[in-house]
Amino acid sequence: MDHSAESTSGSIGFLTVIRHARHGLFGGYLVLNRAGRPLEFHCTAPVKPSRAQEILYGPTLEPYLYGEQIGSTLIRQANGEPLFLCTDVAPALEVAKHVDFPVVLVDTRTNDTPEGPTSVSNDAAEPDSAVIRRLDEAHGSPPALAWFRIGPNRLGMIARRETDRGSFEERLGKVAAQLDLSEPFERIREAIEEAQRGRHG
Amino acid sequence: MSDSLRSDAVQKAWSWHAADDPIATTSDDPVVRVEPFSSGLSAALRRAPRIKVRPIRLVEERSRVVSMMLASPSLRVTSVRFAAAADAPVIRPLPSRDGAKPSFPADRSCSRRRTRLRVPRDTVKLEDRLFYMLQPPLESWMAGLALEVPFEPFAYQLEGIAFLYPRLAAILADEMGLGKTMQAITAIRLLLHAGEIRRVLLLCPKPLVGNWRREFGLWAPEIPLDIIEGNRARRGWQWRHDTMPVKIANYELLHRDDDLLTSAEMHVDLVVLDESQRIKNRSSRTARVAQKIPRTRSWALTGTPVENSAEDLVGIFEFLAPGHLSSQMKPRQMGRLAGDYVLRRTKDQVLSQLPPKLYRDADLELSPEQRESYRLAEDEGVLRLTHMGEAATIHHVLELILRLKQICNFDPATGHSAKLDRLCADLEEVAQSRQKAIVFSQWVETLKTLSRRLARFAPLEYHGKVSHRERSRVLREFEHDPNRSVLLMSYGTGSVGLNLQFASYVFLFDRWWNPAVEDQAINRAHRIGVTGPVTVTRFLSLATIEERIDQILTEKRELFETILSGTPGPRNLGLNRDEIFGLFQLRTPQTPNHRAA
């Protein structure tokens, strides 16, 4: 089968990170065209933070791993820039600091949920007893998000980057009303598992 | 303190006590003479001290450093890039037409039902597996392409499309009436739109060419078709020129144009064989030519992949994946190996909303006249076969069977028929309720006799003696004329490919050798679109050859069910040579074995 590369202009990026109890974190990045068909797929080998990273990064560890280490690495592998990037894990929003296109968090819960969260909780929160509060806590707390709807999708954007929202809505255009932006994450998760099975045997 | 000083002190103390206390006391003399002695201490005090110095370091020479590396090593990334699907298609959706059916509902793209492609187990390359796994659900895919569909497909039909799409070799073996045609057309349509295929060849029985043309017009109106027909020169031009992405041809052309079809430049991306039981005999000319067509993908459509024996499936696999199955395999092993290539669903499994199919077995006693004729014919025939001994062939036995079966229909001398009496009574009821009925027989002569005897019902005829042009008119009249409520149809021409779901009654006037064929006939009426239950009346003459055949065939259903485990098969399979001789308690002559029916 011919899988030669093509331009990603007009494409949409989907980034997710899944946590495996034994192996650590796996990142996956899928680039789709506007019809929802795949153009590129990239996934990482498992990432496991060292103990030193856990101690010294503290609550900033996940945004660092999801956004900077995994997210940025995967996006750099792609052929071009997507119109915008969707993620379904809040810490991956950190990647917005490293790219020039809008990044949104997709609320993947069922659409009939009346109201979603007003802020994003860290999905890898430790039990309270293990949390170390830092004096400079502003660095570790999840960013405040501004939520909005486009078509069937409920989307969140870092509040201080909300100026991106206009750009995002402009880029998504009419496509948003037709696209279910939560669906491609299912594909990525399956593909990551398949790639790992392929890798190990 | 010196002794003299001490004495003074003691003396003073005593004085103080005497002054305070009037009681007189006696005292000793406290004066002691003190004389210093030489200890050498005074000299030591006059000597200069000696000082020892011990250095203590207050600053370490080198700090102890514990280094922790926080920068992570670069990540290992697996990357796959796919072909430019959107740039490649040879087909574009048609612009909206006036009165056109709506395209696949856009809101389905956001529904919770997501039908994803079923990746074949034999897809080895990770890149290829990921390509199929990462395709969108069919619901959003079709909505995104704005493809026009006459109605929304059932969930199981989307599953069928998701099964066919990624497969290089596949058998869609759904029970008749579940929409194999629509599933194949939609899978072809998506592949063409995706640019994954460009040349398709569809082979089907000749009477079904028109049906495929209609179905393509319904389910994929934007796909241009080329029906291969005409004289050899015209066909040669059609075969060689790629004016249309889909070519439709009948099986007979495999014989006539085999040199063109098997040449290397004929290579097609997909060959679809409809009613693929036509190639079950792998040594037949049809099968051999089909196997040689240069192609990338091979699909087979059939409701009966195992019609007579497991060998039938081996024959179809010789076209799909040569050598994958062999006749020596046990049914269970064959079923395991074929599993990922075959998709079979029955109506009971997937169409709980389809109205029921009600069977009525009309087990009838022959009329006295028929019984007498039957007895004479059987006695005479068996006697003749017995006298022939080893010279008796399968054809002699079959002749006798056919003779007896015809007597079960009508007494040749008087025309009496227990079946006809019963049929007339039933058709009265059908006509009164303004319903439609189809009557099947294996003989044209029987149908013609019925046509005369049932004249008051103004029956229509559809069989091999009716021209192809006339057949379309017959079907239209049967559907639309309220005064034409009975259609007399032969198994051979009416068992496949026709949609007669407006008929509520089916009568099997005589029984076919193979109930799979009967099922196909019944399912002309009992299929998608049927609005009420379909009543099937199966005539069977008691204590005759019909009853004996039925008993034998009933026992053979298990083979189908073993190979295609989990799906009920046709009710039975064909008869072999021993079984046919055994119908008359005759010993099979020692001649080479042949499959009989």
Boltz contact constraints between the chains, C-beta under 6 A:
constraints:
  - contact:
      token1: [A, 1]
      token2: [B, 128]
      max_distance: 6.0
  - contact:
      token1: [A, 2]
      token2: [B, 83]
      max_distance: 6.0
  - contact:
      token1: [A, 3]
      token2: [B, 81]
      max_distance: 6.0
  - contact:
      token1: [A, 3]
      token2: [B, 82]
      max_distance: 6.0
  - contact:
      token1: [A, 3]
      token2: [B, 83]
      max_distance: 6.0
  - contact:
      token1: [A, 3]
      token2: [B, 127]
      max_distance: 6.0
  - contact:
      token1: [A, 4]
      token2: [B, 83]
      max_distance: 6.0
  - contact:
      token1: [A, 5]
      token2: [B, 81]
      max_distance: 6.0
  - contact:
      token1: [A, 6]
      token2: [B, 84]
      max_distance: 6.0
  - contact:
      token1: [A, 33]
      token2: [B, 86]
      max_distance: 6.0
  - contact:
      token1: [A, 35]
      token2: [B, 144]
      max_distance: 6.0
  - contact:
      token1: [A, 36]
      token2: [B, 136]
      max_distance: 6.0
  - contact:
      token1: [A, 36]
      token2: [B, 140]
      max_distance: 6.0
  - contact:
      token1: [A, 36]
      token2: [B, 144]
      max_distance: 6.0
  - contact:
      token1: [A, 37]
      token2: [B, 85]
      max_distance: 6.0
  - contact:
      token1: [A, 38]
      token2: [B, 82]
      max_distance: 6.0
  - contact:
      token1: [A, 38]
      token2: [B, 134]
      max_distance: 6.0
  - contact:
      token1: [A, 39]
      token2: [B, 82]
      max_distance: 6.0
  - contact:
      token1: [A, 40]
      token2: [B, 81]
      max_distance: 6.0
  - contact:
      token1: [A, 41]
      token2: [B, 80]
      max_distance: 6.0
  - contact:
      token1: [A, 41]
      token2: [B, 130]
      max_distance: 6.0
  - contact:
      token1: [A, 41]
      token2: [B, 134]
      max_distance: 6.0
  - contact:
      token1: [A, 42]
      token2: [B, 77]
      max_distance: 6.0
  - contact:
      token1: [A, 42]
      token2: [B, 79]
      max_distance: 6.0
  - contact:
      token1: [A, 43]
      token2: [B, 78]
      max_distance: 6.0
  - contact:
      token1: [A, 44]
      token2: [B, 75]
      max_distance: 6.0
  - contact:
      token1: [A, 44]
      token2: [B, 77]
      max_distance: 6.0
  - contact:
      token1: [A, 45]
      token2: [B, 76]
      max_distance: 6.0
  - contact:
      token1: [A, 52]
      token2: [B, 68]
      max_distance: 6.0
  - contact:
      token1: [A, 53]
      token2: [B, 70]
      max_distance: 6.0
  - contact:
      token1: [A, 69]
      token2: [B, 72]
      max_distance: 6.0
  - contact:
      token1: [A, 73]
      token2: [B, 75]
      max_distance: 6.0
  - contact:
      token1: [A, 77]
      token2: [B, 77]
      max_distance: 6.0
  - contact:
      token1: [A, 77]
      token2: [B, 79]
      max_distance: 6.0
  - contact:
      token1: [A, 152]
      token2: [B, 110]
      max_distance: 6.0
  - contact:
      token1: [A, 178]
      token2: [B, 106]
      max_distance: 6.0
  - contact:
      token1: [A, 178]
      token2: [B, 109]
      max_distance: 6.0
  - contact:
      token1: [A, 180]
      token2: [B, 110]
      max_distance: 6.0
  - contact:
      token1: [A, 187]
      token2: [B, 134]
      max_distance: 6.0
  - contact:
      token1: [A, 190]
      token2: [B, 133]
      max_distance: 6.0
  - contact:
      token1: [A, 191]
      token2: [B, 130]
      max_distance: 6.0
  - contact:
      token1: [A, 191]
      token2: [B, 133]
      max_distance: 6.0
  - contact:
      token1: [A, 191]
      token2: [B, 134]
      max_distance: 6.0
  - contact:
      token1: [A, 194]
      token2: [B, 129]
      max_distance: 6.0
  - contact:
      token1: [A, 194]
      token2: [B, 133]
      max_distance: 6.0
  - contact:
      token1: [A, 195]
      token2: [B, 78]
      max_distance: 6.0
  - contact:
      token1: [A, 198]
      token2: [B, 126]
      max_distance: 6.0
